[in-house]
């Protein structure tokens, strides 16, 4: 096997992995989870534990 064949096989493997990641990211099963994760920065932080330097 020469370097051109090996390079082609590695490129094909990366394309398959990339398509798999895109399919996973846009699948309907993950939509609700991603929407919940997108709202996390806007959630209240009242229930976070106090840091060591914070006054209680």
MDTraj code that builds the backbone (N, CA, C; nanometers):
import mdtraj as md
import numpy as np

residues = "UNK UNK UNK UNK UNK UNK UNK UNK UNK UNK UNK UNK UNK UNK UNK UNK UNK UNK UNK UNK UNK UNK UNK UNK UNK UNK UNK UNK UNK UNK UNK UNK UNK UNK UNK UNK UNK UNK UNK UNK UNK UNK UNK UNK UNK UNK UNK UNK UNK UNK UNK UNK UNK UNK UNK UNK".split()
xyz = np.array([
    [0.0871, -0.1171, 0.0000],
    [0.0000, 0.0000, 0.0000],
    [0.0915, 0.1230, 0.0000],
    [0.0696, 0.2108, -0.0943],
    [0.1528, 0.3306, -0.1008],
    [0.0891, 0.4449, -0.0221],
    [0.1603, 0.5550, -0.0131],
    [0.1129, 0.6670, 0.0693],
    [-0.0123, 0.7318, 0.0120],
    [-0.0310, 0.7284, -0.1189],
    [-0.1519, 0.7848, -0.1797],
    [-0.2770, 0.7080, -0.1401],
    [-0.2674, 0.5758, -0.1379],
    [-0.3806, 0.4927, -0.0972],
    [-0.4122, 0.5137, 0.0502],
    [-0.3083, 0.5178, 0.1311],
    [-0.3274, 0.5399, 0.2748],
    [-0.3905, 0.6763, 0.3001],
    [-0.3435, 0.7770, 0.2304],
    [-0.3997, 0.9113, 0.2442],
    [-0.5466, 0.9135, 0.2029],
    [-0.5797, 0.8451, 0.0960],
    [-0.7187, 0.8377, 0.0516],
    [-0.8080, 0.7676, 0.1522],
    [-0.7589, 0.6595, 0.2113],
    [-0.8375, 0.5870, 0.3114],
    [-0.8594, 0.6711, 0.4366],
    [-0.7574, 0.7434, 0.4790],
    [-0.7717, 0.8297, 0.5963],
    [-0.8703, 0.9420, 0.5679],
    [-0.8632, 0.9997, 0.4487],
    [-0.9578, 1.1051, 0.4109],
    [-1.1003, 1.0517, 0.4088],
    [-1.1201, 0.9336, 0.3529],
    [-1.2534, 0.8735, 0.3492],
    [-1.3046, 0.8463, 0.4902],
    [-1.2171, 0.8008, 0.5790],
    [-1.2583, 0.7747, 0.7171],
    [-1.3005, 0.9036, 0.7862],
    [-1.2261, 1.0118, 0.7653],
    [-1.2624, 1.1398, 0.8262],
    [-1.3942, 1.1933, 0.7702],
    [-1.4202, 1.1713, 0.6429],
    [-1.5473, 1.2148, 0.5843],
    [-1.6629, 1.1384, 0.6482],
    [-1.6459, 1.0088, 0.6676],
    [-1.7506, 0.9281, 0.7312],
    [-1.7741, 0.9745, 0.8746],
    [-1.6681, 1.0020, 0.9481],
    [-1.6819, 1.0502, 1.0857],
    [-1.7511, 1.1861, 1.0873],
    [-1.7134, 1.2752, 0.9965],
    [-1.7752, 1.4073, 0.9894],
    [-1.9246, 1.3965, 0.9600],
    [-1.9622, 1.3141, 0.8650],
    [-2.1039, 1.2963, 0.8322],
    [-2.1785, 1.2374, 0.9516],
    [-2.1155, 1.1463, 1.0249],
    [-2.1781, 1.0898, 1.1446],
    [-2.2020, 1.1942, 1.2521],
    [-2.1064, 1.2829, 1.2729],
    [-2.1227, 1.3887, 1.3731],
    [-2.2319, 1.4856, 1.3314],
    [-2.2353, 1.5229, 1.2042],
    [-2.3402, 1.6133, 1.1551],
    [-2.4764, 1.5475, 1.1695],
    [-2.4869, 1.4199, 1.1354],
    [-2.6147, 1.3486, 1.1486],
    [-2.6585, 1.3463, 1.2946],
    [-2.5657, 1.3194, 1.3866],
    [-2.5985, 1.3160, 1.5297],
    [-2.6437, 1.4533, 1.5783],
    [-2.5751, 1.5585, 1.5361],
    [-2.6063, 1.6932, 1.5842],
    [-2.7425, 1.7414, 1.5358],
    [-2.7829, 1.7017, 1.4166],
    [-2.9091, 1.7492, 1.3615],
    [-3.0229, 1.6479, 1.3737],
    [-3.0018, 1.5379, 1.4445],
    [-3.1090, 1.4402, 1.4604],
    [-3.2163, 1.4945, 1.5549],
    [-3.3391, 1.4550, 1.5320],
    [-3.4516, 1.5057, 1.6112],
    [-3.4448, 1.4604, 1.7562],
    [-3.3814, 1.3494, 1.7829],
    [-3.3716, 1.2984, 1.9195],
    [-3.2927, 1.3896, 2.0120],
    [-3.2028, 1.4685, 1.9575],
    [-3.1202, 1.5574, 2.0392],
    [-3.1742, 1.6987, 2.0459],
    [-3.2796, 1.7288, 1.9737],
    [-3.3289, 1.8662, 1.9657],
    [-3.3672, 1.9207, 2.1033],
    [-3.4436, 1.8452, 2.1806],
    [-3.4879, 1.8924, 2.3118],
    [-3.3680, 1.9140, 2.4045],
    [-3.2734, 1.8227, 2.4030],
    [-3.1555, 1.8368, 2.4886],
    [-3.0763, 1.9612, 2.4519],
    [-3.0573, 1.9856, 2.3232],
    [-2.9807, 2.1023, 2.2801],
    [-3.0549, 2.2316, 2.3119],
    [-3.1879, 2.2311, 2.3029],
    [-3.2644, 2.3507, 2.3381],
    [-3.2536, 2.3794, 2.4880],
    [-3.2581, 2.2757, 2.5704],
    [-3.2409, 2.2945, 2.7149],
    [-3.1004, 2.3465, 2.7457],
    [-3.0015, 2.2915, 2.6795],
    [-2.8640, 2.3373, 2.7012],
    [-2.8443, 2.4811, 2.6544],
    [-2.9158, 2.5219, 2.5511],
    [-2.9038, 2.6587, 2.5008],
    [-2.9618, 2.7596, 2.5995],
    [-3.0582, 2.7161, 2.6810],
    [-3.1190, 2.8062, 2.7795],
    [-3.0406, 2.8135, 2.9105],
    [-2.9415, 2.7308, 2.9291],
    [-2.8660, 2.7272, 3.0548],
    [-2.8062, 2.8619, 3.0946],
    [-2.7495, 2.9405, 3.0055],
    [-2.6930, 3.0691, 3.0497],
    [-2.7967, 3.1654, 3.1064],
    [-2.9229, 3.1456, 3.0732],
    [-3.0274, 3.2369, 3.1170],
    [-3.0992, 3.1891, 3.2427],
    [-3.0642, 3.0719, 3.2932],
    [-3.1266, 3.0182, 3.4138],
    [-3.0763, 3.0949, 3.5357],
    [-3.1564, 3.0960, 3.6415],
    [-3.1155, 3.1607, 3.7659],
    [-3.0035, 3.0811, 3.8310],
    [-2.9137, 3.1521, 3.8966],
    [-2.8012, 3.0877, 3.9633],
    [-2.8189, 3.0830, 4.1146],
    [-2.9420, 3.0896, 4.1635],
    [-2.9671, 3.0935, 4.3070],
    [-2.9252, 2.9654, 4.3779],
    [-2.9279, 2.8535, 4.3099],
    [-2.8996, 2.7269, 4.3753],
    [-2.7530, 2.6854, 4.3645],
    [-2.6666, 2.7736, 4.3194],
    [-2.5252, 2.7379, 4.3087],
    [-2.4605, 2.7409, 4.4472],
    [-2.3651, 2.6550, 4.4699],
    [-2.2982, 2.6540, 4.6005],
    [-2.2105, 2.7775, 4.6166],
    [-2.1981, 2.8223, 4.7408],
    [-2.1172, 2.9410, 4.7692],
    [-1.9697, 2.9069, 4.7533],
    [-1.8951, 3.0015, 4.7003],
    [-1.7511, 2.9815, 4.6862],
    [-1.6843, 3.0041, 4.8207],
    [-1.5632, 2.9599, 4.8327],
    [-1.4935, 2.9675, 4.9604],
    [-1.4746, 3.1121, 5.0054],
    [-1.4501, 3.2051, 4.9143],
    [-1.4272, 3.3436, 4.9508],
    [-1.5538, 3.4251, 4.9665],
    [-1.6712, 3.3725, 4.9293],
    [-1.7970, 3.4468, 4.9388],
    [-1.8452, 3.4554, 5.0830],
    [-1.9052, 3.5684, 5.1164],
    [-1.9657, 3.5841, 5.2490],
    [-2.1054, 3.5248, 5.2461],
    [-2.1423, 3.4611, 5.3545],
    [-2.2749, 3.3990, 5.3593],
    [-2.3698, 3.4788, 5.4433],
])
top = md.Topology()
chain = top.add_chain()
for i, resn in enumerate(residues, 1):
    res = top.add_residue(resn, chain, resSeq=i)
    for name in ("N", "CA", "C"):
        top.add_atom(name, md.element.get_by_symbol(name[0]), res)
traj = md.Trajectory(xyz[None], top)
